[in-house]
Amino acid sequence: MKSFSNISSLIILFLLISSQLPETTAAPAKVQSQTCFSRSSRCFLKKLHCPAQCPSTKPSDPKAKACYFDCNSPTCEAVCRNRIPNCNGNGAACYDPRFIGADGIVFYFHGKSNEHFSLVSDLNLHINAKFIGLRPAGRTRDYTWIQALGILFGSQSFSLEATRAATWEDEVDYLKFSYNGKEIVVPEGHLSTWQSPESDLTIERIAVKNSVLVTLPEIAEISVNVVPVTKEDDRIHNYQIPSNDCFAHLEVQFRFYGLSAKVEGVLGRTYQPDFVNPAKPGVAMPVVGGEDKYRTSTLLSADCRSCMFSPAGVLDQTESLLMDFSTLDCTSGASSGRGIVCRR
């Protein structure tokens, strides 16, 4: 009994000492870094380190901000940003559909249901959108949403679309992909990745389902979500959504790295250095036209009246290039992610 009492006393003493020790914290995540080797970059040979607030380029938490290395940054710093589309950020195309140009001005482009329109058309890049929608009785125009994107770059083509759904189910993935006309599969799961044989296109899931980041190295990044038209949206806007279709559509945010001064398209034209946005200030829903200029025959055609795409994908080196930093968060803290706007 004496031995048992001694053991009990030792256990109590150990617990008392343990309670007085300072709490240990988990080892901080390893901070990633990268050196810029592009000679055309203003940050040539500079080493960029991730901020402490976002030490990883691919965080395990889908909702966490990621570190982003931009060798064309005006400050030569890595920055924190959200990986999912920011519908209030520059380069966004969301809702029915609402765009935010490179100038930060909000405008609407309605187009027409079941037709295709060029969002961006440049010498080495062309992006079309397919619109879906409906026209309730008594309305003079279609309500529309972006259902698919078609991308031409060099001699390659890529498309992604939101598949049709009668009702939305969170456990279902509604994304469909094709590369050079053949359907491809990106396994479900956060950070699951598919890369083209030429390594000129990467698709990465930034959530388990229905969210991806599409990367064209040194050309563009496209953040995409698939979402339905909700009952609340329908109530507020009186869309009169039928019971057999929730109009699953895309929320998109674009980031471009080397657009020419002659870039065209519904969104692309806002990246022209001398562009003056025709959207009327102070109007609740400033609608910008251009259907006839930007209509294409198919999702993967560059045959609109204002299309600039050259299949050779060669930029005229005499053209000035525009660098888009407008969606970056250049603060060291955890801000909203809307970032800076580099004035031209």
Stockholm file with secondary structure:
# STOCKHOLM 1.0

chainA/1-344         MKSFSNISSLIILFLLISSQLPETTAAPAKVQSQTCFSRSSRCFLKKLHCPAQCPSTKPSDPKAKACYFDCNSPTCEAVCRNRIPNCNGNGAACYDPRFIGADGIVFYFHGKSNEHFSLVSDLNLHINAKFIGLRPAGRTRDYTWIQALGILFGSQSFSLEATRAATWEDEVDYLKFSYNGKEIVVPEGHLSTWQSPESDLTIERIAVKNSVLVTLPEIAEISVNVVPVTKEDDRIHNYQIPSNDCFAHLEVQFRFYGLSAKVEGVLGRTYQPDFVNPAKPGVAMPVVGGEDKYRTSTLLSADCRSCMFSPAGVLDQTESLLMDFSTLDCTSGASSGRGIVCRR
#=GR chainA/1-344 SS CHHHHHHHHHHHHHHHHHHHSCCCCCCCCCCCEEECCCTTSTTTTCEEECCTTSCCSSCSSTTSCEEECCTTCTTCCCEEECSSCCTTSTTEEETTTEEECTTSCEEECCCCTTCEEEEEECSSCEEEEEEEEECCTTCSSCEEEEEEEEEEETTEEEEEEECCCSSCCTTSCCEEEEETTEEECCCSSTTCEEECTTSSCEEEESSSSSEEEEEETTTEEEEEEEECCCHHHHHHHTCCCCTTCCCCEEEEEEEESCEETTCBSTTGGGGSTTCCCCSCTTCSSCBCCCHHHHEESSTTCCCSTTCCCCTTCCCCTTSCEECCCTTCBCSSSCCCSCCCCCCC
#=GC SS_cons         CHHHHHHHHHHHHHHHHHHHSCCCCCCCCCCCEEECCCTTSTTTTCEEECCTTSCCSSCSSTTSCEEECCTTCTTCCCEEECSSCCTTSTTEEETTTEEECTTSCEEECCCCTTCEEEEEECSSCEEEEEEEEECCTTCSSCEEEEEEEEEEETTEEEEEEECCCSSCCTTSCCEEEEETTEEECCCSSTTCEEECTTSSCEEEESSSSSEEEEEETTTEEEEEEEECCCHHHHHHHTCCCCTTCCCCEEEEEEEESCEETTCBSTTGGGGSTTCCCCSCTTCSSCBCCCHHHHEESSTTCCCSTTCCCCTTCCCCTTSCEECCCTTCBCSSSCCCSCCCCCCC
//
